[in-house]
């Protein structure tokens, strides 16, 4: 079964998001069967409780591609 990526609603409204601002706050939704949300393979800065559908992350993005 393929893993679905979480949807980023803030600040992009669910569309692709590009920024050159390093410090960010992101939030969105995911399926209720998601175990964890990671940003750049880290749980640091992530607010998410397994079973919920809402998540948030605050921190500094790395230069280049960032994976959620």
URGIBEL-V186618 format. One line per field, one symbol per residue. ss: DSSP state (2 for helix, 1 for strand, 0 for the rest). psi: psi as a letter, one per 30 degrees, with the letter a starting at -180 (. if undefined). burial: 1 if it has 9 or more other ideal C-beta (glycine too) atoms within 8 Angstrom, else 0. Layout:
ss: ???
psi: ???
burial: ???
This chain:
ss: 00000011110000000000001111111000000000100100011000000111111100000000
psi: kkkkklkjekgfgglkkklgkeklkklalllfgkelkkkhgkfkfkjkkkflfkllkkakllkakkk.
burial: 00000101110100000000000101110100010011100000010100000011101010000001
